[in-house]
Amino acid sequence: MWDEDIRRKYGVGGSATGYLEFLKKMKEELKEALEEEAKRTGKSEREVAERICKELPSKKLGRGYDRKTLAKLIDEYNWWVVHRSE
């Protein structure tokens, strides 16, 4: 779920403690994003998460990418943000 460039982006070290810190940051950011979208749409956070996992990947990436987990989407998002300009 991370590499050196992603660790640098989030300012965490390469140790087990750094990985735990990274996971906690991902959880916080995901919670905040789900809360914001739930408020915006009037849906529950669970409904928002289910919609994102079902609809977003296939709309953005094609039918082969439908039904991903939130963890996988976070993984791909971080990789894309850090490595897209390479």
PDB file of N, CA, C and O in Angstrom, chain B, residues numbered from 101:
ATOM      1  N   MET B 101       0.826  -1.198   0.000  1.00  0.00           N
ATOM      2  CA  MET B 101       0.000   0.000   0.000  1.00  0.00           C
ATOM      3  C   MET B 101       0.868   1.258   0.000  1.00  0.00           C
ATOM      4  O   MET B 101       0.340   2.360  -0.153  1.00  0.00           O
ATOM      5  N   TRP B 102       2.161   1.124   0.164  1.00  0.00           N
ATOM      6  CA  TRP B 102       2.999   2.310   0.163  1.00  0.00           C
ATOM      7  C   TRP B 102       4.369   1.970  -0.394  1.00  0.00           C
ATOM      8  O   TRP B 102       4.764   0.806  -0.466  1.00  0.00           O
ATOM      9  N   ASP B 103       5.066   2.993  -0.777  1.00  0.00           N
ATOM     10  CA  ASP B 103       6.459   2.859  -1.189  1.00  0.00           C
ATOM     11  C   ASP B 103       7.174   4.096  -0.667  1.00  0.00           C
ATOM     12  O   ASP B 103       6.578   4.922   0.025  1.00  0.00           O
ATOM     13  N   GLU B 104       8.435   4.218  -0.996  1.00  0.00           N
ATOM     14  CA  GLU B 104       9.217   5.331  -0.451  1.00  0.00           C
ATOM     15  C   GLU B 104       8.619   6.691  -0.803  1.00  0.00           C
ATOM     16  O   GLU B 104       8.561   7.580   0.047  1.00  0.00           O
ATOM     17  N   ASP B 105       8.178   6.858  -2.038  1.00  0.00           N
ATOM     18  CA  ASP B 105       7.603   8.144  -2.457  1.00  0.00           C
ATOM     19  C   ASP B 105       6.297   8.451  -1.728  1.00  0.00           C
ATOM     20  O   ASP B 105       6.044   9.599  -1.363  1.00  0.00           O
ATOM     21  N   ILE B 106       5.473   7.438  -1.519  1.00  0.00           N
ATOM     22  CA  ILE B 106       4.218   7.635  -0.787  1.00  0.00           C
ATOM     23  C   ILE B 106       4.517   7.945   0.681  1.00  0.00           C
ATOM     24  O   ILE B 106       3.864   8.803   1.274  1.00  0.00           O
ATOM     25  N   ARG B 107       5.490   7.261   1.270  1.00  0.00           N
ATOM     26  CA  ARG B 107       5.881   7.564   2.656  1.00  0.00           C
ATOM     27  C   ARG B 107       6.315   9.016   2.778  1.00  0.00           C
ATOM     28  O   ARG B 107       5.944   9.709   3.724  1.00  0.00           O
ATOM     29  N   ARG B 108       7.099   9.463   1.818  1.00  0.00           N
ATOM     30  CA  ARG B 108       7.561  10.859   1.830  1.00  0.00           C
ATOM     31  C   ARG B 108       6.387  11.825   1.746  1.00  0.00           C
ATOM     32  O   ARG B 108       6.356  12.833   2.451  1.00  0.00           O
ATOM     33  N   LYS B 109       5.423  11.516   0.884  1.00  0.00           N
ATOM     34  CA  LYS B 109       4.236  12.381   0.720  1.00  0.00           C
ATOM     35  C   LYS B 109       3.509  12.584   2.040  1.00  0.00           C
ATOM     36  O   LYS B 109       3.039  13.681   2.341  1.00  0.00           O
ATOM     37  N   TYR B 110       3.421  11.510   2.827  1.00  0.00           N
ATOM     38  CA  TYR B 110       2.698  11.585   4.097  1.00  0.00           C
ATOM     39  C   TYR B 110       3.602  11.827   5.292  1.00  0.00           C
ATOM     40  O   TYR B 110       3.117  11.933   6.418  1.00  0.00           O
ATOM     41  N   GLY B 111       4.892  11.916   5.074  1.00  0.00           N
ATOM     42  CA  GLY B 111       5.828  12.246   6.138  1.00  0.00           C
ATOM     43  C   GLY B 111       5.965  11.175   7.200  1.00  0.00           C
ATOM     44  O   GLY B 111       6.076  11.483   8.387  1.00  0.00           O
ATOM     45  N   VAL B 112       5.958   9.911   6.778  1.00  0.00           N
ATOM     46  CA  VAL B 112       6.119   8.821   7.736  1.00  0.00           C
ATOM     47  C   VAL B 112       7.352   8.001   7.379  1.00  0.00           C
ATOM     48  O   VAL B 112       7.773   7.963   6.223  1.00  0.00           O
ATOM     49  N   GLY B 113       7.923   7.347   8.381  1.00  0.00           N
ATOM     50  CA  GLY B 113       9.116   6.543   8.175  1.00  0.00           C
ATOM     51  C   GLY B 113       8.798   5.160   7.644  1.00  0.00           C
ATOM     52  O   GLY B 113       7.630   4.790   7.522  1.00  0.00           O
ATOM     53  N   GLY B 114       9.836   4.390   7.327  1.00  0.00           N
ATOM     54  CA  GLY B 114       9.686   3.085   6.731  1.00  0.00           C
ATOM     55  C   GLY B 114       9.608   1.942   7.727  1.00  0.00           C
ATOM     56  O   GLY B 114       9.708   0.779   7.335  1.00  0.00           O
ATOM     57  N   SER B 115       9.431   2.244   9.002  1.00  0.00           N
ATOM     58  CA  SER B 115       9.362   1.213  10.032  1.00  0.00           C
ATOM     59  C   SER B 115       7.927   0.724  10.211  1.00  0.00           C
ATOM     60  O   SER B 115       6.993   1.238   9.595  1.00  0.00           O
ATOM     61  N   ALA B 116       7.778  -0.277  11.065  1.00  0.00           N
ATOM     62  CA  ALA B 116       6.435  -0.761  11.395  1.00  0.00           C
ATOM     63  C   ALA B 116       5.611   0.354  12.045  1.00  0.00           C
ATOM     64  O   ALA B 116       4.413   0.474  11.791  1.00  0.00           O
ATOM     65  N   THR B 117       6.250   1.155  12.871  1.00  0.00           N
ATOM     66  CA  THR B 117       5.564   2.284  13.502  1.00  0.00           C
ATOM     67  C   THR B 117       5.134   3.290  12.436  1.00  0.00           C
ATOM     68  O   THR B 117       4.033   3.837  12.504  1.00  0.00           O
ATOM     69  N   GLY B 118       5.997   3.532  11.459  1.00  0.00           N
ATOM     70  CA  GLY B 118       5.650   4.444  10.365  1.00  0.00           C
ATOM     71  C   GLY B 118       4.468   3.932   9.558  1.00  0.00           C
ATOM     72  O   GLY B 118       3.605   4.708   9.149  1.00  0.00           O
ATOM     73  N   TYR B 119       4.431   2.627   9.330  1.00  0.00           N
ATOM     74  CA  TYR B 119       3.320   2.038   8.578  1.00  0.00           C
ATOM     75  C   TYR B 119       2.018   2.182   9.351  1.00  0.00           C
ATOM     76  O   TYR B 119       0.982   2.499   8.768  1.00  0.00           O
ATOM     77  N   LEU B 120       2.062   1.951  10.659  1.00  0.00           N
ATOM     78  CA  LEU B 120       0.870   2.124  11.485  1.00  0.00           C
ATOM     79  C   LEU B 120       0.400   3.575  11.443  1.00  0.00           C
ATOM     80  O   LEU B 120      -0.798   3.840  11.347  1.00  0.00           O
ATOM     81  N   GLU B 121       1.338   4.507  11.514  1.00  0.00           N
ATOM     82  CA  GLU B 121       1.008   5.932  11.417  1.00  0.00           C
ATOM     83  C   GLU B 121       0.363   6.240  10.065  1.00  0.00           C
ATOM     84  O   GLU B 121      -0.617   6.982   9.994  1.00  0.00           O
ATOM     85  N   PHE B 122       0.910   5.674   9.008  1.00  0.00           N
ATOM     86  CA  PHE B 122       0.364   5.853   7.665  1.00  0.00           C
ATOM     87  C   PHE B 122      -1.072   5.337   7.594  1.00  0.00           C
ATOM     88  O   PHE B 122      -1.956   6.021   7.078  1.00  0.00           O
ATOM     89  N   LEU B 123      -1.302   4.132   8.113  1.00  0.00           N
ATOM     90  CA  LEU B 123      -2.655   3.567   8.092  1.00  0.00           C
ATOM     91  C   LEU B 123      -3.642   4.425   8.875  1.00  0.00           C
ATOM     92  O   LEU B 123      -4.787   4.596   8.457  1.00  0.00           O
ATOM     93  N   LYS B 124      -3.206   4.959   9.997  1.00  0.00           N
ATOM     94  CA  LYS B 124      -4.065   5.841  10.790  1.00  0.00           C
ATOM     95  C   LYS B 124      -4.402   7.113  10.002  1.00  0.00           C
ATOM     96  O   LYS B 124      -5.539   7.585  10.037  1.00  0.00           O
ATOM     97  N   LYS B 125      -3.414   7.662   9.294  1.00  0.00           N
ATOM     98  CA  LYS B 125      -3.664   8.848   8.463  1.00  0.00           C
ATOM     99  C   LYS B 125      -4.664   8.535   7.360  1.00  0.00           C
ATOM    100  O   LYS B 125      -5.552   9.340   7.075  1.00  0.00           O
ATOM    101  N   MET B 126      -4.522   7.367   6.739  1.00  0.00           N
ATOM    102  CA  MET B 126      -5.456   6.983   5.675  1.00  0.00           C
ATOM    103  C   MET B 126      -6.867   6.841   6.230  1.00  0.00           C
ATOM    104  O   MET B 126      -7.833   7.261   5.592  1.00  0.00           O
ATOM    105  N   LYS B 127      -6.988   6.257   7.404  1.00  0.00           N
ATOM    106  CA  LYS B 127      -8.299   6.096   8.038  1.00  0.00           C
ATOM    107  C   LYS B 127      -8.929   7.459   8.329  1.00  0.00           C
ATOM    108  O   LYS B 127     -10.115   7.664   8.071  1.00  0.00           O
ATOM    109  N   GLU B 128      -8.143   8.382   8.862  1.00  0.00           N
ATOM    110  CA  GLU B 128      -8.645   9.730   9.166  1.00  0.00           C
ATOM    111  C   GLU B 128      -9.092  10.453   7.897  1.00  0.00           C
ATOM    112  O   GLU B 128     -10.161  11.063   7.872  1.00  0.00           O
ATOM    113  N   GLU B 129      -8.284  10.387   6.855  1.00  0.00           N
ATOM    114  CA  GLU B 129      -8.630  11.070   5.611  1.00  0.00           C
ATOM    115  C   GLU B 129      -9.867  10.458   4.970  1.00  0.00           C
ATOM    116  O   GLU B 129     -10.717  11.178   4.446  1.00  0.00           O
ATOM    117  N   LEU B 130      -9.972   9.139   5.009  1.00  0.00           N
ATOM    118  CA  LEU B 130     -11.148   8.474   4.445  1.00  0.00           C
ATOM    119  C   LEU B 130     -12.394   8.841   5.236  1.00  0.00           C
ATOM    120  O   LEU B 130     -13.431   9.140   4.644  1.00  0.00           O
ATOM    121  N   LYS B 131     -12.313   8.824   6.552  1.00  0.00           N
ATOM    122  CA  LYS B 131     -13.456   9.187   7.407  1.00  0.00           C
ATOM    123  C   LYS B 131     -13.920  10.600   7.091  1.00  0.00           C
ATOM    124  O   LYS B 131     -15.118  10.844   6.951  1.00  0.00           O
ATOM    125  N   GLU B 132     -12.993  11.521   6.980  1.00  0.00           N
ATOM    126  CA  GLU B 132     -13.329  12.911   6.676  1.00  0.00           C
ATOM    127  C   GLU B 132     -14.003  13.026   5.304  1.00  0.00           C
ATOM    128  O   GLU B 132     -14.998  13.735   5.159  1.00  0.00           O
ATOM    129  N   ALA B 133     -13.469  12.339   4.314  1.00  0.00           N
ATOM    130  CA  ALA B 133     -14.045  12.396   2.969  1.00  0.00           C
ATOM    131  C   ALA B 133     -15.452  11.802   2.948  1.00  0.00           C
ATOM    132  O   ALA B 133     -16.348  12.358   2.313  1.00  0.00           O
ATOM    133  N   LEU B 134     -15.653  10.677   3.639  1.00  0.00           N
ATOM    134  CA  LEU B 134     -16.979  10.065   3.680  1.00  0.00           C
ATOM    135  C   LEU B 134     -17.976  10.956   4.412  1.00  0.00           C
ATOM    136  O   LEU B 134     -19.126  11.079   3.991  1.00  0.00           O
ATOM    137  N   GLU B 135     -17.540  11.576   5.503  1.00  0.00           N
ATOM    138  CA  GLU B 135     -18.417  12.484   6.246  1.00  0.00           C
ATOM    139  C   GLU B 135     -18.847  13.670   5.375  1.00  0.00           C
ATOM    140  O   GLU B 135     -20.023  14.036   5.352  1.00  0.00           O
ATOM    141  N   GLU B 136     -17.898  14.259   4.669  1.00  0.00           N
ATOM    142  CA  GLU B 136     -18.204  15.402   3.808  1.00  0.00           C
ATOM    143  C   GLU B 136     -19.191  15.015   2.706  1.00  0.00           C
ATOM    144  O   GLU B 136     -20.138  15.753   2.434  1.00  0.00           O
ATOM    145  N   GLU B 137     -18.971  13.869   2.075  1.00  0.00           N
ATOM    146  CA  GLU B 137     -19.858  13.438   1.000  1.00  0.00           C
ATOM    147  C   GLU B 137     -21.223  13.053   1.540  1.00  0.00           C
ATOM    148  O   GLU B 137     -22.232  13.292   0.875  1.00  0.00           O
ATOM    149  N   ALA B 138     -21.283  12.469   2.719  1.00  0.00           N
ATOM    150  CA  ALA B 138     -22.564  12.126   3.336  1.00  0.00           C
ATOM    151  C   ALA B 138     -23.376  13.387   3.627  1.00  0.00           C
ATOM    152  O   ALA B 138     -24.583  13.417   3.386  1.00  0.00           O
ATOM    153  N   LYS B 139     -22.732  14.406   4.136  1.00  0.00           N
ATOM    154  CA  LYS B 139     -23.418  15.684   4.390  1.00  0.00           C
ATOM    155  C   LYS B 139     -23.904  16.305   3.084  1.00  0.00           C
ATOM    156  O   LYS B 139     -25.022  16.813   3.005  1.00  0.00           O
ATOM    157  N   ARG B 140     -23.060  16.259   2.074  1.00  0.00           N
ATOM    158  CA  ARG B 140     -23.402  16.864   0.791  1.00  0.00           C
ATOM    159  C   ARG B 140     -24.585  16.170   0.126  1.00  0.00           C
ATOM    160  O   ARG B 140     -25.433  16.824  -0.480  1.00  0.00           O
ATOM    161  N   THR B 141     -24.641  14.846   0.239  1.00  0.00           N
ATOM    162  CA  THR B 141     -25.662  14.082  -0.475  1.00  0.00           C
ATOM    163  C   THR B 141     -26.864  13.694   0.377  1.00  0.00           C
ATOM    164  O   THR B 141     -27.896  13.289  -0.157  1.00  0.00           O
ATOM    165  N   GLY B 142     -26.739  13.814   1.704  1.00  0.00           N
ATOM    166  CA  GLY B 142     -27.815  13.382   2.581  1.00  0.00           C
ATOM    167  C   GLY B 142     -27.884  11.874   2.754  1.00  0.00           C
ATOM    168  O   GLY B 142     -28.880  11.352   3.254  1.00  0.00           O
ATOM    169  N   LYS B 143     -26.846  11.176   2.352  1.00  0.00           N
ATOM    170  CA  LYS B 143     -26.760   9.710   2.481  1.00  0.00           C
ATOM    171  C   LYS B 143     -25.932   9.369   3.714  1.00  0.00           C
ATOM    172  O   LYS B 143     -25.258  10.230   4.279  1.00  0.00           O
ATOM    173  N   SER B 144     -25.991   8.109   4.121  1.00  0.00           N
ATOM    174  CA  SER B 144     -25.135   7.655   5.220  1.00  0.00           C
ATOM    175  C   SER B 144     -23.716   7.445   4.690  1.00  0.00           C
ATOM    176  O   SER B 144     -23.508   7.305   3.485  1.00  0.00           O
ATOM    177  N   GLU B 145     -22.756   7.426   5.595  1.00  0.00           N
ATOM    178  CA  GLU B 145     -21.370   7.177   5.190  1.00  0.00           C
ATOM    179  C   GLU B 145     -21.249   5.802   4.541  1.00  0.00           C
ATOM    180  O   GLU B 145     -20.491   5.637   3.585  1.00  0.00           O
ATOM    181  N   ARG B 146     -21.973   4.832   5.039  1.00  0.00           N
ATOM    182  CA  ARG B 146     -21.935   3.487   4.461  1.00  0.00           C
ATOM    183  C   ARG B 146     -22.463   3.507   3.023  1.00  0.00           C
ATOM    184  O   ARG B 146     -21.882   2.887   2.132  1.00  0.00           O
ATOM    185  N   GLU B 147     -23.568   4.225   2.809  1.00  0.00           N
ATOM    186  CA  GLU B 147     -24.117   4.324   1.450  1.00  0.00           C
ATOM    187  C   GLU B 147     -23.133   5.003   0.510  1.00  0.00           C
ATOM    188  O   GLU B 147     -22.977   4.593  -0.640  1.00  0.00           O
ATOM    189  N   VAL B 148     -22.478   6.034   1.000  1.00  0.00           N
ATOM    190  CA  VAL B 148     -21.484   6.743   0.195  1.00  0.00           C
ATOM    191  C   VAL B 148     -20.334   5.794  -0.160  1.00  0.00           C
ATOM    192  O   VAL B 148     -19.912   5.732  -1.315  1.00  0.00           O
ATOM    193  N   ALA B 149     -19.834   5.060   0.829  1.00  0.00           N
ATOM    194  CA  ALA B 149     -18.726   4.130   0.584  1.00  0.00           C
ATOM    195  C   ALA B 149     -19.126   3.055  -0.422  1.00  0.00           C
ATOM    196  O   ALA B 149     -18.347   2.724  -1.315  1.00  0.00           O
ATOM    197  N   GLU B 150     -20.315   2.514  -0.287  1.00  0.00           N
ATOM    198  CA  GLU B 150     -20.780   1.482  -1.215  1.00  0.00           C
ATOM    199  C   GLU B 150     -20.890   2.035  -2.633  1.00  0.00           C
ATOM    200  O   GLU B 150     -20.521   1.361  -3.595  1.00  0.00           O
ATOM    201  N   ARG B 151     -21.393   3.252  -2.761  1.00  0.00           N
ATOM    202  CA  ARG B 151     -21.519   3.864  -4.088  1.00  0.00           C
ATOM    203  C   ARG B 151     -20.153   4.091  -4.709  1.00  0.00           C
ATOM    204  O   ARG B 151     -19.947   3.814  -5.891  1.00  0.00           O
ATOM    205  N   ILE B 152     -19.233   4.589  -3.923  1.00  0.00           N
ATOM    206  CA  ILE B 152     -17.873   4.841  -4.428  1.00  0.00           C
ATOM    207  C   ILE B 152     -17.235   3.545  -4.914  1.00  0.00           C
ATOM    208  O   ILE B 152     -16.653   3.505  -5.998  1.00  0.00           O
ATOM    209  N   CYS B 153     -17.342   2.491  -4.120  1.00  0.00           N
ATOM    210  CA  CYS B 153     -16.719   1.212  -4.485  1.00  0.00           C
ATOM    211  C   CYS B 153     -17.369   0.598  -5.716  1.00  0.00           C
ATOM    212  O   CYS B 153     -16.710  -0.096  -6.489  1.00  0.00           O
ATOM    213  N   LYS B 154     -18.644   0.848  -5.897  1.00  0.00           N
ATOM    214  CA  LYS B 154     -19.350   0.254  -7.027  1.00  0.00           C
ATOM    215  C   LYS B 154     -19.243   1.098  -8.293  1.00  0.00           C
ATOM    216  O   LYS B 154     -19.021   0.562  -9.378  1.00  0.00           O
ATOM    217  N   GLU B 155     -19.399   2.407  -8.161  1.00  0.00           N
ATOM    218  CA  GLU B 155     -19.534   3.263  -9.336  1.00  0.00           C
ATOM    219  C   GLU B 155     -18.254   3.953  -9.767  1.00  0.00           C
ATOM    220  O   GLU B 155     -17.945   3.973 -10.958  1.00  0.00           O
ATOM    221  N   LEU B 156     -17.519   4.507  -8.857  1.00  0.00           N
ATOM    222  CA  LEU B 156     -16.384   5.352  -9.226  1.00  0.00           C
ATOM    223  C   LEU B 156     -15.342   4.644 -10.074  1.00  0.00           C
ATOM    224  O   LEU B 156     -14.951   5.174 -11.114  1.00  0.00           O
ATOM    225  N   PRO B 157     -14.876   3.468  -9.673  1.00  0.00           N
ATOM    226  CA  PRO B 157     -13.829   2.844 -10.495  1.00  0.00           C
ATOM    227  C   PRO B 157     -14.273   2.578 -11.926  1.00  0.00           C
ATOM    228  O   PRO B 157     -13.513   2.817 -12.864  1.00  0.00           O
ATOM    229  N   SER B 158     -15.483   2.092 -12.099  1.00  0.00           N
ATOM    230  CA  SER B 158     -15.906   1.764 -13.458  1.00  0.00           C
ATOM    231  C   SER B 158     -16.136   3.021 -14.288  1.00  0.00           C
ATOM    232  O   SER B 158     -15.904   3.008 -15.497  1.00  0.00           O
ATOM    233  N   LYS B 159     -16.584   4.097 -13.667  1.00  0.00           N
ATOM    234  CA  LYS B 159     -16.778   5.342 -14.418  1.00  0.00           C
ATOM    235  C   LYS B 159     -15.446   5.946 -14.839  1.00  0.00           C
ATOM    236  O   LYS B 159     -15.318   6.462 -15.950  1.00  0.00           O
ATOM    237  N   LYS B 160     -14.469   5.883 -13.966  1.00  0.00           N
ATOM    238  CA  LYS B 160     -13.187   6.517 -14.239  1.00  0.00           C
ATOM    239  C   LYS B 160     -12.214   5.611 -14.990  1.00  0.00           C
ATOM    240  O   LYS B 160     -11.427   6.086 -15.808  1.00  0.00           O
ATOM    241  N   LEU B 161     -12.265   4.312 -14.713  1.00  0.00           N
ATOM    242  CA  LEU B 161     -11.241   3.413 -15.226  1.00  0.00           C
ATOM    243  C   LEU B 161     -11.749   2.351 -16.185  1.00  0.00           C
ATOM    244  O   LEU B 161     -10.947   1.677 -16.830  1.00  0.00           O
ATOM    245  N   GLY B 162     -13.044   2.187 -16.294  1.00  0.00           N
ATOM    246  CA  GLY B 162     -13.600   1.169 -17.177  1.00  0.00           C
ATOM    247  C   GLY B 162     -14.191   0.003 -16.414  1.00  0.00           C
ATOM    248  O   GLY B 162     -13.973  -0.140 -15.211  1.00  0.00           O
ATOM    249  N   ARG B 163     -14.930  -0.818 -17.109  1.00  0.00           N
ATOM    250  CA  ARG B 163     -15.687  -1.890 -16.474  1.00  0.00           C
ATOM    251  C   ARG B 163     -14.831  -2.915 -15.740  1.00  0.00           C
ATOM    252  O   ARG B 163     -15.316  -3.558 -14.810  1.00  0.00           O
ATOM    253  N   GLY B 164     -13.610  -3.078 -16.120  1.00  0.00           N
ATOM    254  CA  GLY B 164     -12.745  -4.044 -15.452  1.00  0.00           C
ATOM    255  C   GLY B 164     -12.371  -3.656 -14.036  1.00  0.00           C
ATOM    256  O   GLY B 164     -11.745  -4.439 -13.323  1.00  0.00           O
ATOM    257  N   TYR B 165     -12.742  -2.473 -13.625  1.00  0.00           N
ATOM    258  CA  TYR B 165     -12.354  -1.971 -12.313  1.00  0.00           C
ATOM    259  C   TYR B 165     -13.533  -1.781 -11.373  1.00  0.00           C
ATOM    260  O   TYR B 165     -13.430  -1.021 -10.410  1.00  0.00           O
ATOM    261  N   ASP B 166     -14.643  -2.446 -11.625  1.00  0.00           N
ATOM    262  CA  ASP B 166     -15.786  -2.239 -10.739  1.00  0.00           C
ATOM    263  C   ASP B 166     -15.664  -3.074  -9.468  1.00  0.00           C
ATOM    264  O   ASP B 166     -14.985  -4.100  -9.439  1.00  0.00           O
ATOM    265  N   ARG B 167     -16.337  -2.611  -8.424  1.00  0.00           N
ATOM    266  CA  ARG B 167     -16.442  -3.290  -7.132  1.00  0.00           C
ATOM    267  C   ARG B 167     -15.113  -3.421  -6.386  1.00  0.00           C
ATOM    268  O   ARG B 167     -14.821  -4.489  -5.848  1.00  0.00           O
ATOM    269  N   LYS B 168     -14.325  -2.394  -6.343  1.00  0.00           N
ATOM    270  CA  LYS B 168     -13.095  -2.409  -5.555  1.00  0.00           C
ATOM    271  C   LYS B 168     -13.414  -2.033  -4.113  1.00  0.00           C
ATOM    272  O   LYS B 168     -14.429  -1.396  -3.830  1.00  0.00           O
ATOM    273  N   THR B 169     -12.534  -2.436  -3.219  1.00  0.00           N
ATOM    274  CA  THR B 169     -12.682  -2.037  -1.825  1.00  0.00           C
ATOM    275  C   THR B 169     -12.147  -0.620  -1.648  1.00  0.00           C
ATOM    276  O   THR B 169     -11.385  -0.126  -2.480  1.00  0.00           O
ATOM    277  N   LEU B 170     -12.553   0.027  -0.555  1.00  0.00           N
ATOM    278  CA  LEU B 170     -12.019   1.360  -0.267  1.00  0.00           C
ATOM    279  C   LEU B 170     -10.501   1.298  -0.076  1.00  0.00           C
ATOM    280  O   LEU B 170      -9.791   2.206  -0.507  1.00  0.00           O
ATOM    281  N   ALA B 171     -10.007   0.260   0.551  1.00  0.00           N
ATOM    282  CA  ALA B 171      -8.561   0.137   0.755  1.00  0.00           C
ATOM    283  C   ALA B 171      -7.827   0.097  -0.584  1.00  0.00           C
ATOM    284  O   ALA B 171      -6.784   0.732  -0.738  1.00  0.00           O
ATOM    285  N   LYS B 172      -8.363  -0.643  -1.546  1.00  0.00           N
ATOM    286  CA  LYS B 172      -7.730  -0.726  -2.865  1.00  0.00           C
ATOM    287  C   LYS B 172      -7.792   0.621  -3.579  1.00  0.00           C
ATOM    288  O   LYS B 172      -6.830   1.015  -4.238  1.00  0.00           O
ATOM    289  N   LEU B 173      -8.907   1.325  -3.456  1.00  0.00           N
ATOM    290  CA  LEU B 173      -9.018   2.644  -4.087  1.00  0.00           C
ATOM    291  C   LEU B 173      -8.026   3.633  -3.477  1.00  0.00           C
ATOM    292  O   LEU B 173      -7.432   4.437  -4.195  1.00  0.00           O
ATOM    293  N   ILE B 174      -7.843   3.578  -2.159  1.00  0.00           N
ATOM    294  CA  ILE B 174      -6.862   4.443  -1.502  1.00  0.00           C
ATOM    295  C   ILE B 174      -5.461   4.110  -2.004  1.00  0.00           C
ATOM    296  O   ILE B 174      -4.669   5.003  -2.304  1.00  0.00           O
ATOM    297  N   ASP B 175      -5.168   2.824  -2.091  1.00  0.00           N
ATOM    298  CA  ASP B 175      -3.881   2.364  -2.586  1.00  0.00           C
ATOM    299  C   ASP B 175      -3.607   2.912  -3.982  1.00  0.00           C
ATOM    300  O   ASP B 175      -2.538   3.468  -4.236  1.00  0.00           O
ATOM    301  N   GLU B 176      -4.562   2.758  -4.878  1.00  0.00           N
ATOM    302  CA  GLU B 176      -4.388   3.221  -6.253  1.00  0.00           C
ATOM    303  C   GLU B 176      -4.333   4.741  -6.332  1.00  0.00           C
ATOM    304  O   GLU B 176      -3.565   5.295  -7.119  1.00  0.00           O
ATOM    305  N   TYR B 177      -5.134   5.412  -5.531  1.00  0.00           N
ATOM    306  CA  TYR B 177      -5.106   6.876  -5.508  1.00  0.00           C
ATOM    307  C   TYR B 177      -3.714   7.366  -5.100  1.00  0.00           C
ATOM    308  O   TYR B 177      -3.134   8.216  -5.775  1.00  0.00           O
ATOM    309  N   ASN B 178      -3.178   6.834  -3.998  1.00  0.00           N
ATOM    310  CA  ASN B 178      -1.854   7.267  -3.538  1.00  0.00           C
ATOM    311  C   ASN B 178      -0.791   7.007  -4.587  1.00  0.00           C
ATOM    312  O   ASN B 178       0.061   7.861  -4.832  1.00  0.00           O
ATOM    313  N   TRP B 179      -0.830   5.824  -5.215  1.00  0.00           N
ATOM    314  CA  TRP B 179       0.153   5.530  -6.244  1.00  0.00           C
ATOM    315  C   TRP B 179       0.024   6.513  -7.405  1.00  0.00           C
ATOM    316  O   TRP B 179       1.028   7.018  -7.907  1.00  0.00           O
ATOM    317  N   TRP B 180      -1.203   6.783  -7.831  1.00  0.00           N
ATOM    318  CA  TRP B 180      -1.429   7.674  -8.964  1.00  0.00           C
ATOM    319  C   TRP B 180      -0.957   9.092  -8.648  1.00  0.00           C
ATOM    320  O   TRP B 180      -0.291   9.720  -9.471  1.00  0.00           O
ATOM    321  N   VAL B 181      -1.293   9.593  -7.477  1.00  0.00           N
ATOM    322  CA  VAL B 181      -0.912  10.960  -7.106  1.00  0.00           C
ATOM    323  C   VAL B 181       0.607  11.106  -7.072  1.00  0.00           C
ATOM    324  O   VAL B 181       1.146  12.114  -7.529  1.00  0.00           O
ATOM    325  N   VAL B 182       1.283  10.119  -6.542  1.00  0.00           N
ATOM    326  CA  VAL B 182       2.739  10.221  -6.372  1.00  0.00           C
ATOM    327  C   VAL B 182       3.491   9.923  -7.669  1.00  0.00           C
ATOM    328  O   VAL B 182       4.507  10.558  -7.950  1.00  0.00           O
ATOM    329  N   HIS B 183       3.006   8.969  -8.460  1.00  0.00           N
ATOM    330  CA  HIS B 183       3.776   8.491  -9.612  1.00  0.00           C
ATOM    331  C   HIS B 183       3.260   8.936 -10.980  1.00  0.00           C
ATOM    332  O   HIS B 183       3.875   8.597 -11.991  1.00  0.00           O
ATOM    333  N   ARG B 184       2.192   9.656 -11.047  1.00  0.00           N
ATOM    334  CA  ARG B 184       1.597   9.987 -12.338  1.00  0.00           C
ATOM    335  C   ARG B 184       2.483  10.849 -13.222  1.00  0.00           C
ATOM    336  O   ARG B 184       2.363  10.808 -14.446  1.00  0.00           O
ATOM    337  N   SER B 185       3.366  11.625 -12.620  1.00  0.00           N
ATOM    338  CA  SER B 185       4.199  12.519 -13.422  1.00  0.00           C
ATOM    339  C   SER B 185       5.507  11.868 -13.857  1.00  0.00           C
ATOM    340  O   SER B 185       6.300  12.491 -14.563  1.00  0.00           O
ATOM    341  N   GLU B 186       5.741  10.637 -13.449  1.00  0.00           N
ATOM    342  CA  GLU B 186       7.004   9.992 -13.808  1.00  0.00           C
ATOM    343  C   GLU B 186       7.047   9.582 -15.246  1.00  0.00           C
ATOM    344  O   GLU B 186       8.046   9.025 -15.700  1.00  0.00           O
TER     345      GLU B 186
END
